[in-house]
Every structure is written in C-alpha cells, then in structure tokens.
C-alpha cells in the first residue's frame, strides 16, 4: 500500500541515529487532540528522532507486506503531509522539525508546519483575494492556502484578540460604564450603538463587540481592562496604549510572531499588521474559549444591559443568518472584518462530515466575494 524509495528511508534512519546522539534532547509539546498529536508517533509527549524512526519502521513493514504495528491514532500522527502514505517523506518532516526546534521556539508541530507552508494561487485570480486558507482543526492540517505569511490588515479579526485579553483579566459579571473613550472611535466605523453613560456587564460588552462587531464596545473593553490591570488612573489614550501592550503580549503567547497591534478594534492604522497564519492561530485559540465560541456562533440576540437599555444585536456573519442566501447549517462562527486596507474578510468555522474546519479569506473585493470564496473552498475540499 505504501510506496517510496527504500534508499531514502535507510539514509534517514542512519541520520536519525546520529542526531539522537548529537542533539541529545527532545522538545516537549502540548497534546493537540484527545487521541493523538501530530508527529508524536509513539505518544510519549515529544516529537523527536524516535518518532521518525517509528515512521521508517512502519514504512519498512508496509513495503515488505508485513503487519503494521502502529495503532490508528499513531498512523494519523505519523502521516504528516496527509497524503495517505506513511513513509520517508513523513520521517524527513519529523526530523527537520526536531532539528529546527533546537534553535527556534515553536510550541507544536502544527505551528511549525503553518510557518513553513508555501502557497498556490488557484483561487486568487478569480476571486481577487489576497490570502486564504482551509484548515482541518482535528488533523492540524492546512488543506489549501495562498500567501498566508503576507502582511495584511487585521480588521475586525482583531476583536478576537481583544476579547481574549479581556477574558484573561476581567470577570464576566463586572459592570463597566461607557465613557469618554467613545471619542476615540473612528467616524463611520462599525458600532453596536453604545452611548456614554450606558452600564453593562463585561459579557454583554463582549457580545456587542463580537456579535455586532462594535468598535465602540472594543474601546470601552480596552480602557476598562487596562485600568483594572494597571491599578491606576490613565487617560483614554494611555489606557488604549497599555491595553495594546497586553494584546501584543498575548499574541506572543499564541506564537503570533507575524503580528503587531496598535488599537483594540482593528481599524486601519500605521504599524498594525498580521498574517493569515497568525489569524489561524488566533482562531484556533478562540474556538477553545467557551464565551468567544458561544458569542461568535450566535446569529442574533436581544440584550438588556445593566442601565436598562435594550439592544438587538445581529451577527455580521451571513453564514449564520437563516434569511441569507449564504446561510450554512454546518457553520458555527467565527468573525468578519472590513476596512479599506483589509478589503472584506471572513474567518469561518464549520462542522462538516464529522470534522471541524477553519477557513479564512482576506482582501476580497466585495462583501459577496468573501462568502462566495469561503463556500467554494469548504465545498471543494471537504
């Protein structure tokens, strides 16, 4: 079933043996799923030369018609490039990661693969998107992608990071008051219609920010979090700057080393940038946070805030809207974005055929294009 040149495998096996003696250490990784971690073939919590050796042994067994000793979960961990074969190519990838991890900081093999991915432009010309990707969350595998390391404007994808930082430091039932920070919100930007003097819980604030994509909510969340964390009085501008420091620190924790943020709402600004690869890391994390996953998966919600005002907030994601031609019953999030620099953008999540996928498109030429491209990608490759 598995066919590749045996010479490559023998040479790699010799190289693996030498590296195990020379490098003498194994990077610890975090488990990525319930039953296996990509690259950790022997399930010992490390990705190293021992795993590459296990791949070659499996390859040898298959080539000679013998019985495979790897379990189904171990085979999924071993098939690095997801081509249906367990062979010297997979062993080489593991070995390259093992060597590279000695000098670079990558938490998981999946992050390493994202950073080393190159692109194909099959959708780019037709849809005029600057970057896109399709990611299998369970297998931690990029299925289709283009220009994922190109710098782009983060637009309202930024609010996923803002929400993550707020949730790290603030209690959901804390009541905050909307104040003069509203003067920092850009004219004609996306808002959830908060007014100075409104009082609402942090959870309701995040709902307005993520569901209705409220830049007004983002600024109120930012300044209140900054003042809480710092424990001191600050002007609105000082508080926003402080909060952006927290954002960039959090981004670094997620290995988002191709991004930098200077405001909490993602509005175009000098010095603010990201990449699709980093936004994928942020989306993966966001889907593990119950509050973010719940809010971004909601189509609409009526919210009565602490000061008595009633808001009818609706998701900006048409995939969740049953009245939209773009409605998808298999979609469950996650965030739209639109600015002059970013174009129209969408990170979407799907549960399809028992698997979970993340799509991202950025730099699209129109609102409809981002949905057409997203649907084309998910339906073509899954």
Buried (B, 14 or more C-beta within 10 A) or exposed (E): EBEBEBEBBEEBBEBBEEBBEEBEEBBEBEEBBEEBBBBBBBBEEBBBBBBBBBBBBBBBBBBEEEEBEBEEBBBBBBBBEBEEBBBBBBBBBBBBBBBBBEEEEBBBBBBBBBBEBEBEEEBBEEBBBBBBBBBBBBBBBBBBBBBBBBBBBBBBBBBBBBBBBBBBBBEEEBBBEBBEBBEBBBEEBBBBBBEEEBBBBBBBBBBBBBBBBBBBBBBBBBBBBBBBBBEEEBEBEBBBBBBBBBBBEBBEEBBBBBBBBBBBBBBBBEEBBBBBBBBBBBBBBBBEBEBBBBBBBBBEBEBEBBEEBEBEBBBBBBBBBEEEEBEBEEBBBBBBBBBEBBBBBBBBBBEBEEEBBBBBBBBBEEBEBBBBBBBBBBEEEB
